[in-house]
Each structure stands twice: as C-alpha cells, then as structure tokens.
C-alpha cells in the first residue's frame, strides 16, 4: 500500500466524519461556527481506531479495518462527548451509528467494487 493510498484513506475517513458533524449541526438548525465542538470527539475516536487497528496496513479493507474504525469512531466519539459534558441521547447514538457506518464502510465497499471491476476488465496475459 502506497503512502498516497494511506493518506487518501485517512483523508476520506476524516472528511466523512467532518461531513457527519456538519450535516448533524445543519439538520438541527445550528451554525457551522461551532463545528469543531461537534467534530473533535468523533475525530478523536477515528484517530484512536486508526492507531489501535494499525489501519495503515490495510486501510481499504471492510473487515476488520473498516468495521473496527467504525466502532472506534462511534464509541470513542460518544464517550468523548460524554466526558466533555456534551449530551448523548439514545436517538443521537443510533443516528450516529447508522450514518458513520454508511460513510466509513460505504466508501470502502465502493472501493472494493471498483477494484473487482478493474480486475475483471484487465486483459489476460498472453
């Protein structure tokens, strides 16, 4: 895995977590001025997931990397929100789990489909 591929995977994960935070704020009528307050706990969970799983070894795998990063991002983000005095309602935890699952596993699933398609369309060696 090249450094640029790893960098792309990290950037995609962080960007999608940022998008989750922005969508959440906007859907509740909050301004993006406080985006960092919503973003940092989940970014922290994402970083923890990447480090614990050593995700740089296989960043595009759905199983175990993607699932582990998803769980770490959700659990870490919710726990960091609680520790910092931000609220965590059950409905928020459910939506967080679903949306981050779609985002963090979704791009990996699309990448896997594209890789499979590319392999099927490669010319056979003569």
C-alpha positions in Angstrom: 0.0 0.0 0.0 1.5 3.3 -1.0 1.7 6.3 1.3 -0.6 8.3 -1.0 -3.2 5.5 -0.8 -2.9 5.5 3.0 -3.2 9.3 3.0 -6.2 9.2 0.8 -7.9 6.7 3.2 -7.2 8.8 6.2 -8.4 12.0 4.4 -11.6 10.2 3.3 -12.3 9.0 6.8 -11.7 12.4 8.4 -13.6 14.2 5.7 -16.6 11.9 6.1 -16.6 12.3 9.9 -16.5 16.1 9.3 -19.4 15.8 6.9 -21.3 13.8 9.5 -20.7 16.6 12.1 -21.7 19.4 9.6 -24.9 17.6 8.5 -25.9 17.0 12.1 -25.4 20.6 13.0 -27.2 21.9 10.0 -30.1 19.5 10.4 -30.6 20.9 13.9 -30.5 24.5 12.8 -27.1 25.1 14.4 -24.4 27.2 12.7 -21.2 25.7 11.3 -19.3 28.2 13.6 -19.3 25.5 16.3 -18.5 22.7 14.0 -15.2 21.9 15.9 -17.2 21.2 19.1 -19.2 18.5 17.3 -16.3 17.2 15.2 -13.4 16.7 17.6 -14.9 13.8 19.7 -15.5 11.8 16.6 -12.2 12.7 15.1 -10.6 11.5 18.3 -12.4 8.2 18.1 -11.3 7.9 14.5 -7.7 8.5 15.4 -7.9 6.0 18.2 -9.3 3.5 15.8 -6.6 4.0 13.2 -3.9 3.7 15.8 -5.3 0.7 17.7 -6.0 -1.2 14.5 -2.8 -0.1 12.7 -5.2 0.6 9.9 -2.4 1.9 7.6 -1.6 -1.7 6.9 -4.9 -2.4 5.1 -6.9 0.9 5.1 -9.4 -0.1 2.5 -10.5 -3.5 4.0 -14.1 -3.6 5.2 -13.4 -6.4 7.6 -11.5 -5.8 10.1 -10.2 -2.3 9.4 -13.5 -0.7 8.3 -15.6 -2.3 11.0 -13.0 -1.5 13.7 -12.7 2.1 12.6 -16.4 2.5 12.5 -16.8 1.0 16.1 -13.9 3.1 17.4 -15.2 6.3 15.9 -18.7 5.8 17.2 -17.8 4.5 20.7 -14.9 6.9 21.1 -16.8 9.9 19.8 -19.8 9.2 22.1 -17.6 8.6 25.1 -15.6 11.8 24.4 -18.8 13.7 24.1 -20.0 12.4 27.5 -16.6 13.2 29.1 -16.6 16.7 27.8 -20.2 17.4 29.1 -21.9 17.2 25.7 -25.2 15.4 25.6 -25.6 11.9 24.2 -29.3 10.9 23.7 -30.2 7.4 22.5 -31.6 8.7 19.3 -28.3 10.6 18.6 -26.3 7.5 19.3 -28.5 5.4 16.9 -28.3 8.0 14.1 -24.5 8.4 14.7 -24.0 4.6 14.4 -26.0 4.4 11.2 -24.6 7.4 9.4 -21.0 6.8 10.3 -21.4 3.1 9.3 -22.7 4.2 5.9 -19.9 6.7 5.5 -16.9 4.7 6.8 -17.9 1.3 5.4 -19.6 2.7 2.3 -16.5 4.2 0.7 -14.6 1.0 1.4 -17.4 -1.0 -0.2 -17.3 1.2 -3.3 -13.5 0.9 -3.5 -13.8 -2.9 -3.3 -16.3 -2.9 -6.1 -14.2 -0.7 -8.3 -11.1 -2.9 -7.6 -13.1 -6.0 -8.5 -14.4 -4.4 -11.7 -10.9 -3.3 -12.7 -9.6 -6.9 -12.2 -12.4 -8.3 -14.3 -11.6 -5.9 -17.2 -7.9 -6.5 -17.2 -6.6 -8.1 -20.4 -5.4 -11.7 -19.9 -1.7 -12.2 -20.2 -0.7 -13.8 -23.4 
